[in-house]
């Protein structure tokens, strides 16, 4: 074996000049109210909280915190809009409104990408190339469904539900808003959506876009706040359906609070996905896929490939290649187009990640991290991997939601399948092998809703996404994503 | 001549392809107009545990059978039931049914099994999809069975109910643990004998008799059960809450739904299936492939 090969030192003297995305073109207010009934309102709660840039801890804006009176108002406006306007509108017209939103997102793509990066800490390359284009694509895709629903559910006479409550996470703020709002509108429902408290800005920009699209007032209401605001939405009697993306523990508490009611739900919850690399895989390609699988968006991805299962025969060379590749990653200003690893979304998430890194060390796993300069301000975690991990280790079982990879080995296909499936989660998995029949053997036996073969972290509006087991229920995206927003006869 | 003393059969439960007695040693008698009909096992939590373990063990093999094979086995169940009509008729009448109603229920049951048997190799053609993603990937969605499904039957139509809850769940590859009708358990337990003689692998169907009030909480809270189909109308919210612990999928059926002809629908099968989407790269010199 060529274990004496010198690693490539990309990080040595190859200092790249900064290539900062400009921020002079963006339009942000110092203070944002609640988007209710087509306008921005001062919160009746009179409360505001600040949203900060996690890469430098500077305050960007003040955000309204919706209290119970505000939620009542938002739900009422959604209910009125549903009963008087949206449910009566011909589907063809509904469709055109959604197309308008898609177009406006495309036109404002640059501004949205910069704001997403400022508010959430993700690299501009990701918000520019993934988050924003996918958000627009989602509206574009579902706009076309609005007047074709009878073909999706033949003989079932699909009907809208009413007011849906949607609660989204901070990892893909605009994209998650699109995943939620687009199918809800296409199916004729009206919306009360709450973004996560650390990343409200692009949802509020989307509210401005919705205003510009001249969507009838009340069809979409965007209310900001933290978990207590979310609870008010979940428990409101006029909310007919809850669509939640977030942690499994919060998902369970929502399921408990709506048990015994007639509220419908979709839950996109946590994951602990296995990325499985066989000895016949194209190794360099697999290294890229593993890096993308766990370090994309600082690992703040519910479907992140946070467990790596490597076939024993290639373990040594694969880990070496992986470490070399990690050492070439650039951590720094998220607005820099060269940046691979941006800021961790919040202080509390950084604390969580660091807690797990300590646990991993204490459990006896061996740590390797990108050796880099950490900026003085902001929240940062270098890409991290652990070797010598066993199945019983906490870092192999619990979702960390950060750039931390737990590596285990396997000898046989059966062992790989058993290890991969040995988790209460079932959101996603990855398989790397050159052999097609092996791919489909594996993909049919892995218990997860999304399986990537020789690729990872790919998303598309036509592609259903969602989990098995404790990763939640229901699907978002594709034809299957419509069902959660319809009553079928 | 004195009247012949009848043999009162003890109807045993059905776990892992065998007919054990309940481990608890508890029994009850079913009666019609005060006259004892048979001795019935009062199953326990331990029986439930054994049944779920058997169902879990059988899942991989059953779900990996070809759809054609599952279809044939289900059709075989209908064939076996057809030839044993008279026993089911006798038992239903014994439990208080009129001859006519019993006959109707039996025919409906047989026809329904044949209806669902035919879906085994069609469900994914109707509900699967190839998704035209905007990257160079072949992307498709197929439905898969959920795993172990817990089923609670109704009391109104004991034969139709046992078949109507089992067949749509197992046709896609799930394995099941069923709590039978408490008042009229004979049909369910004799149906187990039909299953046992129809090439259904051991553990795919497990049937317990006993108190629904006692057994329902155990199946709702069992951490290795993936989904619940509840036809009983008896389960309260407190019991349902325990299913949240492992996020079981719950589908409750109204009492009249089973008797309705609309029950014959692929959507009942779909209720116990999970959509899996697979991405596979396509080598292409033309397609535009995004970096993520």
Interface residues (C-beta under 8 A of the other chain):
Chain A: X126 X129 X130 X137 X156 X248 X251 X252 X255 X256 X259 X260 X267 X269 X292 X296 X424 X439 X443 X448 X449 X450 X451 X452 X453 X454 X455 X457 X458 X460 X462 X463 X464 X465 X466 X468 X469 X470 X472 X473 X475 X478 X479 X480 X488
Chain B: X129 X131 X132 X133 X134 X135 X137 X139 X141 X146 X226 X237 X240 X241 X244 X245 X246 X247 X249 X267 X274 X275 X276 X277 X278 X279 X280 X281 X290 X291 X292
